[in-house]
Amino acid sequence: MELVTGGAGFIGSHLVDSLVDKGKKVRVIDNFSSGKMEFLSHHKSNIEIIRCDLLDFENVNKAMSGIETVHHMAANPDIRLGTEVTDTDLKQGTMATYNILEAMRVNGVKNISFASSSAIYGEAKEMPTSENYGPLLPISLYGASKIASETLITAWIGTFGGKAWIHRFANIVGPRGTHGVIFDFIHKLKKTPDRLEVLGDGFQEKSYMSVHDCVNSMLHLIEKTDNDVNLFNLGTGDTCSVRRIAEIVVEESKIENVKIEYTGGKRGWAGDVPKTFLNVDKLLRTGFEPTRMSEETIRDCAINLIDEIGLK
Ligand code: NAD
């Protein structure tokens, strides 16, 4: 049995789909803060769903019984929230990871696959940024909680044994997305179809990986690598600017004469890293190839979300 924390979320629910497709039995823990039951409602007998907060150790401990691998996807995914409620990432990131690791130790569960982020690199001086880059100096509270979780994981493996896969994601986009720049732009256009406000100067540049490539690469790495700690950047090896994303979303919305307005400044919000570009050579060397690069991923995602959100 596999455990997916945050299994009702965007990435988690796609991961559940893939695990079930591979014939695995899956247990999901989710508090449904941003996850949705409808993302899992197509599954019948192969999954168990436990509505529980990861901060509730007793129930997490019970849910760990009989688990082979924990896929730890749950976290507050919204970097901006960390600036308003400053203990969000400490609790939903660092403490939640501690509870997972401790419940694993108590139950003798040996394998963990963890959703980390490019946010741990902060404003890296090396582009594209490889896994060996350091020192790691995140500039968001979210990034701090991800690097804290990574270090707790390696400490647990070093002390109690087991195996870890740490995946440092680029921006992941696709169907069922519930946050992020493309999602925000579509919602803004729905509200004010004549104008689109872009936070920052629009020159922010990031890599965008499709959620299907993200899930497939995680499962590929679990299958193909077996060091005690397996650390990989997951991304596409190219970038796309926020300006280009705004243009693509407007094009796909088919709304005419939209005025794109920039709020200015190099960051979208405090803690936003203007440019992230992950070096994914290590991932490619394992034989995994993303099916889509950033722009194509963004366009596909915009088409899907416009349909899901009902812009047309
Ligand atoms: P998401 O919000 O859709 O998924 C997170 C899920 O975790 C949700 O279902 C939510 O209800 C659940 N959850 C949150 N806190 C919980 C708690 N305390 N107890 C139980 N359940 C809880 O976000 P996502 O984009 O699917 O992100 C999945 C993981 O990937 C997160 O760890 C996120 O930090 C990481 N990540 C995502 C991206 C991206 O671009 N989407 C990039 C880098 C890293």
py3Dmol code that shows the C-alpha trace and the ligand (Angstrom):
import py3Dmol

protein = """\
ATOM      1  CA  MET A   1       0.000   0.000   0.000  1.00  0.00           C
ATOM      2  CA  GLU A   2       1.269   3.502  -0.957  1.00  0.00           C
ATOM      3  CA  LEU A   3       0.445   6.602   1.083  1.00  0.00           C
ATOM      4  CA  VAL A   4      -0.073   9.914  -0.722  1.00  0.00           C
ATOM      5  CA  THR A   5      -0.265  12.947   1.568  1.00  0.00           C
ATOM      6  CA  GLY A   6      -2.097  15.781  -0.157  1.00  0.00           C
ATOM      7  CA  GLY A   7      -3.552  13.153  -2.496  1.00  0.00           C
ATOM      8  CA  ALA A   8      -6.677  15.242  -3.133  1.00  0.00           C
ATOM      9  CA  GLY A   9      -4.561  18.151  -4.357  1.00  0.00           C
ATOM     10  CA  PHE A  10      -3.444  19.115  -7.838  1.00  0.00           C
ATOM     11  CA  ILE A  11      -0.214  17.082  -8.147  1.00  0.00           C
ATOM     12  CA  GLY A  12      -1.226  14.511  -5.506  1.00  0.00           C
ATOM     13  CA  SER A  13      -4.419  13.496  -7.333  1.00  0.00           C
ATOM     14  CA  HIS A  14      -2.536  12.954 -10.616  1.00  0.00           C
ATOM     15  CA  LEU A  15      -0.017  10.869  -8.686  1.00  0.00           C
ATOM     16  CA  VAL A  16      -2.871   8.785  -7.227  1.00  0.00           C
ATOM     17  CA  ASP A  17      -4.166   8.210 -10.783  1.00  0.00           C
ATOM     18  CA  SER A  18      -0.751   6.958 -11.941  1.00  0.00           C
ATOM     19  CA  LEU A  19      -0.209   4.707  -8.924  1.00  0.00           C
ATOM     20  CA  VAL A  20      -3.655   3.152  -9.372  1.00  0.00           C
ATOM     21  CA  ASP A  21      -2.914   2.688 -13.102  1.00  0.00           C
ATOM     22  CA  LYS A  22       0.198   0.771 -12.069  1.00  0.00           C
ATOM     23  CA  GLY A  23      -1.994  -1.565 -10.014  1.00  0.00           C
ATOM     24  CA  LYS A  24      -1.052  -0.143  -6.599  1.00  0.00           C
ATOM     25  CA  LYS A  25      -3.392   0.201  -3.654  1.00  0.00           C
ATOM     26  CA  VAL A  26      -3.314   3.797  -2.410  1.00  0.00           C
ATOM     27  CA  ARG A  27      -4.194   5.482   0.877  1.00  0.00           C
ATOM     28  CA  VAL A  28      -4.692   9.262   0.751  1.00  0.00           C
ATOM     29  CA  ILE A  29      -4.387  11.647   3.679  1.00  0.00           C
ATOM     30  CA  ASP A  30      -5.733  15.121   3.030  1.00  0.00           C
ATOM     31  CA  ASN A  31      -7.323  17.851   5.113  1.00  0.00           C
ATOM     32  CA  PHE A  32      -9.031  19.236   1.978  1.00  0.00           C
ATOM     33  CA  SER A  33      -7.747  22.764   2.650  1.00  0.00           C
ATOM     34  CA  SER A  34      -7.012  23.163  -1.069  1.00  0.00           C
ATOM     35  CA  GLY A  35      -7.637  19.570  -2.206  1.00  0.00           C
ATOM     36  CA  LYS A  36     -10.970  18.511  -3.676  1.00  0.00           C
ATOM     37  CA  MET A  37     -12.898  15.244  -3.335  1.00  0.00           C
ATOM     38  CA  GLU A  38     -13.946  15.541  -6.992  1.00  0.00           C
ATOM     39  CA  PHE A  39     -10.298  15.051  -8.049  1.00  0.00           C
ATOM     40  CA  LEU A  40     -10.531  11.504  -6.632  1.00  0.00           C
ATOM     41  CA  SER A  41     -14.195  10.685  -7.209  1.00  0.00           C
ATOM     42  CA  HIS A  42     -13.467   8.597 -10.339  1.00  0.00           C
ATOM     43  CA  HIS A  43     -11.656   6.018  -8.189  1.00  0.00           C
ATOM     44  CA  LYS A  44     -13.586   3.152  -6.669  1.00  0.00           C
ATOM     45  CA  SER A  45     -12.067   0.301  -4.705  1.00  0.00           C
ATOM     46  CA  ASN A  46      -8.325   0.923  -5.092  1.00  0.00           C
ATOM     47  CA  ILE A  47      -8.046   3.921  -2.809  1.00  0.00           C
ATOM     48  CA  GLU A  48      -8.785   4.725   0.838  1.00  0.00           C
ATOM     49  CA  ILE A  49      -9.289   8.365   1.734  1.00  0.00           C
ATOM     50  CA  ILE A  50      -8.532   9.639   5.232  1.00  0.00           C
ATOM     51  CA  ARG A  51      -9.662  13.192   5.959  1.00  0.00           C
ATOM     52  CA  CYS A  52      -7.059  14.267   8.468  1.00  0.00           C
ATOM     53  CA  ASP A  53      -4.601  17.074   9.111  1.00  0.00           C
ATOM     54  CA  LEU A  54      -0.926  16.120   9.104  1.00  0.00           C
ATOM     55  CA  LEU A  55      -0.535  18.097  12.314  1.00  0.00           C
ATOM     56  CA  ASP A  56      -2.733  15.459  14.035  1.00  0.00           C
ATOM     57  CA  PHE A  57       0.057  12.996  14.868  1.00  0.00           C
ATOM     58  CA  GLU A  58      -2.178  10.287  16.326  1.00  0.00           C
ATOM     59  CA  ASN A  59      -4.180   9.875  13.130  1.00  0.00           C
ATOM     60  CA  VAL A  60      -1.105  10.200  10.895  1.00  0.00           C
ATOM     61  CA  ASN A  61       0.490   7.439  12.939  1.00  0.00           C
ATOM     62  CA  LYS A  62      -2.549   5.182  12.413  1.00  0.00           C
ATOM     63  CA  ALA A  63      -2.594   5.922   8.670  1.00  0.00           C
ATOM     64  CA  MET A  64       1.048   4.776   8.367  1.00  0.00           C
ATOM     65  CA  SER A  65       0.277   1.150   9.168  1.00  0.00           C
ATOM     66  CA  GLY A  66       1.130  -1.254   6.312  1.00  0.00           C
ATOM     67  CA  ILE A  67       2.639   1.432   4.050  1.00  0.00           C
ATOM     68  CA  GLU A  68       5.550   0.695   1.701  1.00  0.00           C
ATOM     69  CA  THR A  69       6.293   4.197   0.363  1.00  0.00           C
ATOM     70  CA  VAL A  70       5.068   7.610   1.499  1.00  0.00           C
ATOM     71  CA  HIS A  71       4.622  10.173  -1.281  1.00  0.00           C
ATOM     72  CA  HIS A  72       4.620  13.387   0.749  1.00  0.00           C
ATOM     73  CA  MET A  73       2.881  15.996  -1.413  1.00  0.00           C
ATOM     74  CA  ALA A  74       0.856  17.919   1.200  1.00  0.00           C
ATOM     75  CA  ALA A  75       1.951  21.475   2.001  1.00  0.00           C
ATOM     76  CA  ASN A  76       0.693  24.999   1.767  1.00  0.00           C
ATOM     77  CA  PRO A  77       1.382  25.580  -1.928  1.00  0.00           C
ATOM     78  CA  ASP A  78       0.893  29.352  -1.871  1.00  0.00           C
ATOM     79  CA  ILE A  79       4.211  31.186  -1.332  1.00  0.00           C
ATOM     80  CA  ARG A  80       2.345  34.487  -0.885  1.00  0.00           C
ATOM     81  CA  LEU A  81       0.365  33.213   2.125  1.00  0.00           C
ATOM     82  CA  GLY A  82       3.607  32.956   4.095  1.00  0.00           C
ATOM     83  CA  THR A  83       3.865  36.740   4.099  1.00  0.00           C
ATOM     84  CA  GLU A  84       0.445  37.114   5.773  1.00  0.00           C
ATOM     85  CA  VAL A  85       0.304  34.229   8.256  1.00  0.00           C
ATOM     86  CA  THR A  86       3.945  33.736   9.084  1.00  0.00           C
ATOM     87  CA  ASP A  87       3.707  30.311  10.772  1.00  0.00           C
ATOM     88  CA  THR A  88       1.843  28.700   7.824  1.00  0.00           C
ATOM     89  CA  ASP A  89       4.888  27.089   6.224  1.00  0.00           C
ATOM     90  CA  LEU A  90       6.476  26.219   9.542  1.00  0.00           C
ATOM     91  CA  LYS A  91       3.365  24.193  10.428  1.00  0.00           C
ATOM     92  CA  GLN A  92       2.108  22.884   7.055  1.00  0.00           C
ATOM     93  CA  GLY A  93       5.653  22.305   5.777  1.00  0.00           C
ATOM     94  CA  THR A  94       8.246  21.647   8.461  1.00  0.00           C
ATOM     95  CA  MET A  95       6.061  20.297  11.294  1.00  0.00           C
ATOM     96  CA  ALA A  96       3.928  18.222   8.945  1.00  0.00           C
ATOM     97  CA  THR A  97       7.099  16.620   7.527  1.00  0.00           C
ATOM     98  CA  TYR A  98       8.358  15.923  11.036  1.00  0.00           C
ATOM     99  CA  ASN A  99       5.069  14.133  11.869  1.00  0.00           C
ATOM    100  CA  ILE A 100       5.316  12.042   8.704  1.00  0.00           C
ATOM    101  CA  LEU A 101       8.912  11.018   9.430  1.00  0.00           C
ATOM    102  CA  GLU A 102       8.194  10.220  13.058  1.00  0.00           C
ATOM    103  CA  ALA A 103       5.148   8.115  12.124  1.00  0.00           C
ATOM    104  CA  MET A 104       7.318   6.335   9.528  1.00  0.00           C
ATOM    105  CA  ARG A 105       9.935   5.557  12.186  1.00  0.00           C
ATOM    106  CA  VAL A 106       7.331   4.257  14.647  1.00  0.00           C
ATOM    107  CA  ASN A 107       5.726   2.046  11.972  1.00  0.00           C
ATOM    108  CA  GLY A 108       8.947   0.854  10.316  1.00  0.00           C
ATOM    109  CA  VAL A 109       8.103   2.535   6.958  1.00  0.00           C
ATOM    110  CA  LYS A 110      11.330   2.893   4.985  1.00  0.00           C
ATOM    111  CA  ASN A 111      10.661   4.915   1.815  1.00  0.00           C
ATOM    112  CA  ILE A 112       9.717   8.554   1.335  1.00  0.00           C
ATOM    113  CA  SER A 113       9.306  10.548  -1.867  1.00  0.00           C
ATOM    114  CA  PHE A 114       9.073  14.283  -1.175  1.00  0.00           C
ATOM    115  CA  ALA A 115       7.773  17.248  -3.184  1.00  0.00           C
ATOM    116  CA  SER A 116      10.406  19.950  -2.697  1.00  0.00           C
ATOM    117  CA  SER A 117      10.794  23.094  -4.751  1.00  0.00           C
ATOM    118  CA  SER A 118      13.152  25.340  -6.692  1.00  0.00           C
ATOM    119  CA  ALA A 119      12.335  27.909  -3.953  1.00  0.00           C
ATOM    120  CA  ILE A 120      15.089  26.341  -1.814  1.00  0.00           C
ATOM    121  CA  TYR A 121      17.742  27.884  -4.129  1.00  0.00           C
ATOM    122  CA  GLY A 122      16.629  31.457  -3.359  1.00  0.00           C
ATOM    123  CA  GLU A 123      18.189  33.934  -5.781  1.00  0.00           C
ATOM    124  CA  ALA A 124      20.768  31.514  -7.163  1.00  0.00           C
ATOM    125  CA  LYS A 125      23.789  32.983  -8.935  1.00  0.00           C
ATOM    126  CA  GLU A 126      24.261  29.897 -11.144  1.00  0.00           C
ATOM    127  CA  MET A 127      21.802  29.510 -14.056  1.00  0.00           C
ATOM    128  CA  PRO A 128      20.657  26.909 -14.822  1.00  0.00           C
ATOM    129  CA  THR A 129      20.942  25.842 -11.178  1.00  0.00           C
ATOM    130  CA  SER A 130      22.139  22.312 -10.489  1.00  0.00           C
ATOM    131  CA  GLU A 131      21.468  20.139  -7.442  1.00  0.00           C
ATOM    132  CA  ASN A 132      25.056  20.824  -6.236  1.00  0.00           C
ATOM    133  CA  TYR A 133      24.475  24.586  -6.007  1.00  0.00           C
ATOM    134  CA  GLY A 134      25.057  26.189  -2.615  1.00  0.00           C
ATOM    135  CA  PRO A 135      24.865  27.725  -0.160  1.00  0.00           C
ATOM    136  CA  LEU A 136      21.084  27.336  -0.160  1.00  0.00           C
ATOM    137  CA  LEU A 137      19.629  30.671   0.919  1.00  0.00           C
ATOM    138  CA  PRO A 138      15.849  30.686   0.305  1.00  0.00           C
ATOM    139  CA  ILE A 139      14.130  34.091   0.395  1.00  0.00           C
ATOM    140  CA  SER A 140      10.570  32.876   1.112  1.00  0.00           C
ATOM    141  CA  LEU A 141       9.150  31.271   4.244  1.00  0.00           C
ATOM    142  CA  TYR A 142       7.863  28.530   1.934  1.00  0.00           C
ATOM    143  CA  GLY A 143      11.406  27.920   0.616  1.00  0.00           C
ATOM    144  CA  ALA A 144      12.676  27.775   4.194  1.00  0.00           C
ATOM    145  CA  SER A 145      10.110  25.097   5.074  1.00  0.00           C
ATOM    146  CA  LYS A 146      11.073  23.033   2.009  1.00  0.00           C
ATOM    147  CA  ILE A 147      14.792  23.072   2.820  1.00  0.00           C
ATOM    148  CA  ALA A 148      13.978  22.350   6.488  1.00  0.00           C
ATOM    149  CA  SER A 149      11.902  19.358   5.349  1.00  0.00           C
ATOM    150  CA  GLU A 150      14.706  18.139   3.086  1.00  0.00           C
ATOM    151  CA  THR A 151      17.184  18.266   5.966  1.00  0.00           C
ATOM    152  CA  LEU A 152      14.780  16.500   8.348  1.00  0.00           C
ATOM    153  CA  ILE A 153      14.361  13.762   5.736  1.00  0.00           C
ATOM    154  CA  THR A 154      18.108  13.236   5.228  1.00  0.00           C
ATOM    155  CA  ALA A 155      18.625  13.314   9.021  1.00  0.00           C
ATOM    156  CA  TRP A 156      15.937  10.651   9.521  1.00  0.00           C
ATOM    157  CA  ILE A 157      17.433   8.461   6.781  1.00  0.00           C
ATOM    158  CA  GLY A 158      20.953   8.954   8.194  1.00  0.00           C
ATOM    159  CA  THR A 159      19.834   8.111  11.711  1.00  0.00           C
ATOM    160  CA  PHE A 160      17.121   5.470  11.269  1.00  0.00           C
ATOM    161  CA  GLY A 161      17.802   4.065   7.780  1.00  0.00           C
ATOM    162  CA  GLY A 162      15.514   3.892   4.749  1.00  0.00           C
ATOM    163  CA  LYS A 163      15.473   5.617   1.366  1.00  0.00           C
ATOM    164  CA  ALA A 164      14.426   9.070   0.229  1.00  0.00           C
ATOM    165  CA  TRP A 165      13.654  10.658  -3.121  1.00  0.00           C
ATOM    166  CA  ILE A 166      13.738  14.439  -2.930  1.00  0.00           C
ATOM    167  CA  HIS A 167      12.241  16.122  -5.995  1.00  0.00           C
ATOM    168  CA  ARG A 168      12.922  19.830  -6.428  1.00  0.00           C
ATOM    169  CA  PHE A 169      10.075  20.887  -8.707  1.00  0.00           C
ATOM    170  CA  ALA A 170      10.035  23.730 -11.193  1.00  0.00           C
ATOM    171  CA  ASN A 171       6.565  25.292 -11.631  1.00  0.00           C
ATOM    172  CA  ILE A 172       4.142  22.453 -12.220  1.00  0.00           C
ATOM    173  CA  VAL A 173       1.015  23.172 -14.259  1.00  0.00           C
ATOM    174  CA  GLY A 174      -1.879  21.296 -15.838  1.00  0.00           C
ATOM    175  CA  PRO A 175      -5.470  20.146 -15.395  1.00  0.00           C
ATOM    176  CA  ARG A 176      -6.907  20.478 -11.839  1.00  0.00           C
ATOM    177  CA  GLY A 177      -4.495  23.324 -11.067  1.00  0.00           C
ATOM    178  CA  THR A 178      -5.847  25.364  -8.169  1.00  0.00           C
ATOM    179  CA  HIS A 179      -3.255  28.139  -7.957  1.00  0.00           C
ATOM    180  CA  GLY A 180      -0.333  29.703  -9.809  1.00  0.00           C
ATOM    181  CA  VAL A 181       0.137  32.301 -12.502  1.00  0.00           C
ATOM    182  CA  ILE A 182      -1.971  30.747 -15.304  1.00  0.00           C
ATOM    183  CA  PHE A 183      -4.842  30.042 -12.886  1.00  0.00           C
ATOM    184  CA  ASP A 184      -4.647  33.631 -11.559  1.00  0.00           C
ATOM    185  CA  PHE A 185      -4.631  35.163 -15.060  1.00  0.00           C
ATOM    186  CA  ILE A 186      -7.698  33.182 -16.150  1.00  0.00           C
ATOM    187  CA  HIS A 187      -9.606  34.200 -13.004  1.00  0.00           C
ATOM    188  CA  LYS A 188      -8.617  37.840 -13.513  1.00  0.00           C
ATOM    189  CA  LEU A 189      -9.804  37.748 -17.144  1.00  0.00           C
ATOM    190  CA  LYS A 190     -13.085  36.213 -16.055  1.00  0.00           C
ATOM    191  CA  LYS A 191     -13.626  39.146 -13.689  1.00  0.00           C
ATOM    192  CA  THR A 192     -12.380  41.939 -15.983  1.00  0.00           C
ATOM    193  CA  PRO A 193     -12.272  40.732 -19.615  1.00  0.00           C
ATOM    194  CA  ASP A 194     -10.921  44.054 -20.931  1.00  0.00           C
ATOM    195  CA  ARG A 195      -7.704  44.111 -18.868  1.00  0.00           C
ATOM    196  CA  LEU A 196      -5.161  41.751 -17.349  1.00  0.00           C
ATOM    197  CA  GLU A 197      -3.068  42.882 -14.401  1.00  0.00           C
ATOM    198  CA  VAL A 198       0.369  41.255 -14.201  1.00  0.00           C
ATOM    199  CA  LEU A 199       2.208  41.427 -10.858  1.00  0.00           C
ATOM    200  CA  GLY A 200       5.742  42.788 -11.359  1.00  0.00           C
ATOM    201  CA  ASP A 201       7.309  43.852 -14.681  1.00  0.00           C
ATOM    202  CA  GLY A 202       6.512  40.544 -16.415  1.00  0.00           C
ATOM    203  CA  PHE A 203      10.188  39.721 -16.980  1.00  0.00           C
ATOM    204  CA  GLN A 204      10.089  37.071 -14.241  1.00  0.00           C
ATOM    205  CA  GLU A 205      11.208  33.858 -15.884  1.00  0.00           C
ATOM    206  CA  LYS A 206      10.637  30.278 -14.735  1.00  0.00           C
ATOM    207  CA  SER A 207      10.463  26.700 -16.007  1.00  0.00           C
ATOM    208  CA  TYR A 208       7.045  25.099 -16.418  1.00  0.00           C
ATOM    209  CA  MET A 209       6.641  21.332 -16.347  1.00  0.00           C
ATOM    210  CA  SER A 210       3.399  19.517 -17.100  1.00  0.00           C
ATOM    211  CA  VAL A 211       1.862  17.707 -14.150  1.00  0.00           C
ATOM    212  CA  HIS A 212       1.934  14.461 -16.145  1.00  0.00           C
ATOM    213  CA  ASP A 213       5.685  14.793 -16.745  1.00  0.00           C
ATOM    214  CA  CYS A 214       6.140  15.692 -13.075  1.00  0.00           C
ATOM    215  CA  VAL A 215       4.328  12.584 -11.826  1.00  0.00           C
ATOM    216  CA  ASN A 216       5.959  10.308 -14.407  1.00  0.00           C
ATOM    217  CA  SER A 217       9.429  11.620 -13.557  1.00  0.00           C
ATOM    218  CA  MET A 218       8.892  11.077  -9.811  1.00  0.00           C
ATOM    219  CA  LEU A 219       7.799   7.462 -10.378  1.00  0.00           C
ATOM    220  CA  HIS A 220      10.611   6.934 -12.898  1.00  0.00           C
ATOM    221  CA  LEU A 221      13.196   8.103 -10.341  1.00  0.00           C
ATOM    222  CA  ILE A 222      11.778   5.889  -7.584  1.00  0.00           C
ATOM    223  CA  GLU A 223      12.106   2.942  -9.954  1.00  0.00           C
ATOM    224  CA  LYS A 224      15.510   3.768 -11.445  1.00  0.00           C
ATOM    225  CA  THR A 225      17.541   5.197  -8.545  1.00  0.00           C
ATOM    226  CA  ASP A 226      18.270   3.594  -5.200  1.00  0.00           C
ATOM    227  CA  ASN A 227      20.809   5.568  -3.211  1.00  0.00           C
ATOM    228  CA  ASP A 228      19.863   6.266   0.398  1.00  0.00           C
ATOM    229  CA  VAL A 229      19.057   9.841  -0.655  1.00  0.00           C
ATOM    230  CA  ASN A 230      18.172  10.538  -4.292  1.00  0.00           C
ATOM    231  CA  LEU A 231      18.060  14.264  -5.010  1.00  0.00           C
ATOM    232  CA  PHE A 232      16.800  15.588  -8.360  1.00  0.00           C
ATOM    233  CA  ASN A 233      15.654  18.810  -9.980  1.00  0.00           C
ATOM    234  CA  LEU A 234      12.451  18.178 -11.957  1.00  0.00           C
ATOM    235  CA  GLY A 235      11.802  20.567 -14.812  1.00  0.00           C
ATOM    236  CA  THR A 236      12.051  21.053 -18.535  1.00  0.00           C
ATOM    237  CA  GLY A 237      15.469  22.644 -19.113  1.00  0.00           C
ATOM    238  CA  ASP A 238      14.017  25.868 -20.538  1.00  0.00           C
ATOM    239  CA  THR A 239      12.104  28.896 -19.226  1.00  0.00           C
ATOM    240  CA  CYS A 240       9.215  31.180 -20.154  1.00  0.00           C
ATOM    241  CA  SER A 241       8.584  34.779 -19.073  1.00  0.00           C
ATOM    242  CA  VAL A 242       5.428  35.974 -17.324  1.00  0.00           C
ATOM    243  CA  ARG A 243       4.896  38.405 -20.247  1.00  0.00           C
ATOM    244  CA  ARG A 244       4.741  35.467 -22.662  1.00  0.00           C
ATOM    245  CA  ILE A 245       2.368  33.591 -20.330  1.00  0.00           C
ATOM    246  CA  ALA A 246       0.031  36.609 -20.261  1.00  0.00           C
ATOM    247  CA  GLU A 247       0.058  36.690 -24.086  1.00  0.00           C
ATOM    248  CA  ILE A 248      -0.645  32.957 -24.361  1.00  0.00           C
ATOM    249  CA  VAL A 249      -3.535  33.096 -21.861  1.00  0.00           C
ATOM    250  CA  VAL A 250      -5.067  36.075 -23.698  1.00  0.00           C
ATOM    251  CA  GLU A 251      -4.650  34.306 -27.068  1.00  0.00           C
ATOM    252  CA  GLU A 252      -6.284  31.118 -25.806  1.00  0.00           C
ATOM    253  CA  SER A 253      -9.115  33.041 -24.091  1.00  0.00           C
ATOM    254  CA  LYS A 254     -10.093  34.338 -27.573  1.00  0.00           C
ATOM    255  CA  ILE A 255     -11.066  37.614 -25.898  1.00  0.00           C
ATOM    256  CA  GLU A 256     -10.107  40.573 -28.089  1.00  0.00           C
ATOM    257  CA  ASN A 257      -8.499  43.905 -27.165  1.00  0.00           C
ATOM    258  CA  VAL A 258      -7.309  42.880 -23.697  1.00  0.00           C
ATOM    259  CA  LYS A 259      -4.963  45.478 -22.218  1.00  0.00           C
ATOM    260  CA  ILE A 260      -2.078  43.825 -20.348  1.00  0.00           C
ATOM    261  CA  GLU A 261      -0.955  46.041 -17.438  1.00  0.00           C
ATOM    262  CA  TYR A 262       2.158  45.568 -15.312  1.00  0.00           C
ATOM    263  CA  THR A 263       2.304  46.627 -11.651  1.00  0.00           C
ATOM    264  CA  GLY A 264       6.088  47.070 -12.038  1.00  0.00           C
ATOM    265  CA  GLY A 265       9.115  45.987 -10.016  1.00  0.00           C
ATOM    266  CA  LYS A 266      11.141  42.855 -10.611  1.00  0.00           C
ATOM    267  CA  ARG A 267       9.169  40.641  -8.198  1.00  0.00           C
ATOM    268  CA  GLY A 268       5.483  39.694  -8.272  1.00  0.00           C
ATOM    269  CA  TRP A 269       5.355  39.759  -4.450  1.00  0.00           C
ATOM    270  CA  ALA A 270       7.703  39.632  -1.454  1.00  0.00           C
ATOM    271  CA  GLY A 271       9.558  36.321  -1.594  1.00  0.00           C
ATOM    272  CA  ASP A 272       9.030  35.890  -5.358  1.00  0.00           C
ATOM    273  CA  VAL A 273      12.288  34.862  -7.050  1.00  0.00           C
ATOM    274  CA  PRO A 274      12.410  36.771 -10.385  1.00  0.00           C
ATOM    275  CA  LYS A 275      14.261  34.051 -12.278  1.00  0.00           C
ATOM    276  CA  THR A 276      14.437  30.340 -11.625  1.00  0.00           C
ATOM    277  CA  PHE A 277      15.970  27.969 -14.095  1.00  0.00           C
ATOM    278  CA  LEU A 278      16.719  24.437 -12.958  1.00  0.00           C
ATOM    279  CA  ASN A 279      19.496  22.372 -14.490  1.00  0.00           C
ATOM    280  CA  VAL A 280      17.821  19.025 -15.223  1.00  0.00           C
ATOM    281  CA  ASP A 281      20.827  17.171 -16.708  1.00  0.00           C
ATOM    282  CA  LYS A 282      20.856  14.744 -13.780  1.00  0.00           C
ATOM    283  CA  LEU A 283      17.205  13.810 -14.443  1.00  0.00           C
ATOM    284  CA  LEU A 284      17.846  13.429 -18.194  1.00  0.00           C
ATOM    285  CA  ARG A 285      20.834  11.150 -17.508  1.00  0.00           C
ATOM    286  CA  THR A 286      18.479   8.661 -15.815  1.00  0.00           C
ATOM    287  CA  GLY A 287      16.700   8.257 -19.159  1.00  0.00           C
ATOM    288  CA  PHE A 288      13.676  10.477 -18.455  1.00  0.00           C
ATOM    289  CA  GLU A 289      12.639  13.033 -21.080  1.00  0.00           C
ATOM    290  CA  PRO A 290       9.848  15.565 -20.547  1.00  0.00           C
ATOM    291  CA  THR A 291       7.214  15.274 -23.286  1.00  0.00           C
ATOM    292  CA  ARG A 292       6.701  19.046 -23.427  1.00  0.00           C
ATOM    293  CA  MET A 293       8.814  22.174 -22.943  1.00  0.00           C
ATOM    294  CA  SER A 294       7.662  25.248 -20.998  1.00  0.00           C
ATOM    295  CA  GLU A 295       5.679  27.169 -23.644  1.00  0.00           C
ATOM    296  CA  GLU A 296       3.767  24.169 -24.907  1.00  0.00           C
ATOM    297  CA  THR A 297       3.027  23.136 -21.312  1.00  0.00           C
ATOM    298  CA  ILE A 298       1.669  26.624 -20.565  1.00  0.00           C
ATOM    299  CA  ARG A 299      -0.526  26.658 -23.663  1.00  0.00           C
ATOM    300  CA  ASP A 300      -1.963  23.195 -22.917  1.00  0.00           C
ATOM    301  CA  CYS A 301      -2.590  24.206 -19.326  1.00  0.00           C
ATOM    302  CA  ALA A 302      -4.278  27.484 -20.349  1.00  0.00           C
ATOM    303  CA  ILE A 303      -6.597  25.606 -22.753  1.00  0.00           C
ATOM    304  CA  ASN A 304      -7.503  23.080 -20.037  1.00  0.00           C
ATOM    305  CA  LEU A 305      -8.060  25.597 -17.256  1.00  0.00           C
ATOM    306  CA  ILE A 306     -10.067  27.965 -19.469  1.00  0.00           C
ATOM    307  CA  ASP A 307     -12.360  25.006 -20.065  1.00  0.00           C
ATOM    308  CA  GLU A 308     -12.417  23.963 -16.350  1.00  0.00           C
ATOM    309  CA  ILE A 309     -12.957  27.513 -15.055  1.00  0.00           C
ATOM    310  CA  GLY A 310     -15.512  28.268 -17.747  1.00  0.00           C
ATOM    311  CA  LEU A 311     -14.159  31.461 -19.310  1.00  0.00           C
ATOM    312  CA  LYS A 312     -15.789  30.848 -22.684  1.00  0.00           C
TER     313      LYS A 312
END
"""
ligand_1 = """\
44
NAD
P -2.214 21.582 -3.749
O -2.602 22.660 -2.804
O -3.140 21.301 -4.877
O -1.969 20.239 -2.951
C -1.640 20.192 -1.582
C -2.601 19.225 -0.932
O -2.225 19.052 0.422
C -4.045 19.719 -0.934
O -4.891 18.650 -1.296
C -4.294 20.143 0.516
O -5.659 20.005 0.876
C -3.380 19.193 1.251
N -2.890 19.689 2.538
C -2.278 20.878 2.779
N -1.948 20.988 4.082
C -2.334 19.812 4.668
C -2.256 19.311 5.993
N -1.727 20.025 6.992
N -2.758 18.076 6.250
C -3.309 17.326 5.245
N -3.409 17.765 3.979
C -2.922 18.982 3.683
O -0.754 21.936 -4.296
P 0.151 21.235 -5.399
O 0.522 22.258 -6.375
O -0.461 19.963 -5.860
O 1.454 20.933 -4.560
C 1.817 19.621 -4.137
C 3.203 19.678 -3.527
O 4.140 20.086 -4.513
C 3.336 20.687 -2.387
O 4.191 20.146 -1.413
C 3.983 21.881 -3.046
O 4.723 22.657 -2.128
C 4.900 21.184 -4.040
N 5.271 22.043 -5.173
C 4.342 22.425 -6.067
C 4.720 23.218 -7.140
C 3.738 23.656 -8.187
O 4.133 24.368 -9.108
N 2.475 23.274 -8.125
C 6.064 23.621 -7.288
C 6.988 23.220 -6.341
C 6.593 22.399 -5.302
"""
view = py3Dmol.view(width=600, height=400)
view.addModel(protein, "pdb")
view.setStyle({"model": 0}, {"cartoon": {"style": "trace"}})
view.addModel(ligand_1, "xyz")
view.setStyle({"model": 1}, {"stick": {}})
view.zoomTo()
view.show()
